[in-house]
Amino acid sequence: MQVSRLVGLSKSPARYTTELYVMNKDSYIQKLRERINMTENEEADLQAKDAPKAELDRVRGKLAMWRNMLDSIGTNFSFELSSYITVSAKGSKEYEASSLAQQKAKEIMSGVGSLFGVPPSIITGPDLLRFVEPEYLIPISTVTEQISKNIQEQVI
Amino acid sequence: MDEIKLIFLLFSLIIILFGFIALPALGKGIIYYVGLLLLILTAVFIIAMNWIDAKLFSTITSLFGITFQPAKDYTINKQQNAVLKEVNGIFYATGYITANLFAYTFQEEAAPEDDEDKMINAPDTWERMVMNLNFPFKFHVLASGLDVQNIRDDLEGKRSYQEFQMSRALQNNSNEVTITDIRRKMNTIQAKIDRISQGEKPIATVMYVETTAIGVSEKAAIDALEAQVDQLKLSFSSMDVETARVIGRELYSLFNFNFSLPTEFNELAVLFDRQG
């Protein structure tokens, strides 16, 4: 019933979408790679300095931990589910069209807020791309990690 | 077929008519028969285009390997069933399937009573479906409000027609099946009128599912997309939804909706009236 009311909120065409997309782990994967590089350097330094075996084992253990973490992160996709509403408006100038679209969005937002008791917000900036471009739907570094894993598995 | 399409069709066929009128001027030789054959083929082609244009165009583009560029960096493949994009050597293929959950949204309109159970179980089915899918997809409901007065007048007209049918059936002593069928239709129409009277707004909807697959080559991405589409069709079958792959012009329209939507119902109706 609530859904029926939701889709009847706007007289002009509006699109109600539920999107299941791959979580963007790009920055996390990048951080893990940096951490692995740092630990590898640390290990090389210790080997060059003829450091005690216990110290070397500790660094190698740390390296194995970070590598395992990268492996487990890259093996499977993690998913997020978002719901959003799209509206469009026409105008003779850019600002006119965008302000009319904002107005429509605010009307729908007030309806959604009262129907479902959730505080909706207008998506701005680069976040908009997540709902438009496919590479934001499946983030690039997460994908390459997955593809390289698949290739490695096939080779083995 | 609406009036505008009918007018377009008639005007297209008038050109053929001129051809037939001019045909006797060619005499009765081989040229006459070639001309006649060409005119008949053209007429068949024009008429066929109004019903099977999507299949016809996709066959032509497949045969000649024609691709389209709907936007910068995007390509519609020659089978016209996927939109492709290449980013840093990775190919993204996006496809669309129809998924009209009409019976769920307007449960009162559906005649069978077991639909109520489906309606109650729908959230659980949906959740189970989403949990089992391990690829990204979007479920879109494009809705537009309709003019309340027009819809009400239309429904009242339909109800009057059914009342007339009912009185005729009763006068002619028709069988029970016919009377029950008319009564069911009348109840459905009355339910719609009642809902409008209670303040519900009539809406038109287009529901579809969009999914994106990746691959290291164009073929790999399209193959992955096919697998995802098949899995989606299987998953949506648990919700009793008819799923059909969107191809051709409708694919282009749905792709454009990611960037801008029609702003009025008439613009939307023109795009999807052709769905047949």
Interface residues (C-beta under 8 A of the other chain):
Chain A: V3 S4 R5 V7 G8 S10 K11 S12 P13 A14 R15 Y16 T17 T18 E19 L20 Y21 V22 F77 F79 L81 T86 V87 S88 A89 K90 F131 V132 E133 P134 E135 L137 I138 I140 V143 T144 I147
Chain B: K85 V87 N88 I90 Y92 T94 T105 F106 V130 L133 N134 F135 P136 F137 K138 F139 H140 V141 L142 A143 S144 G145 E200 K201 I203 T205 T212 I214 V216 F257 N258 F259 S260 L261 P262 T263 E264 F265 E267 L268
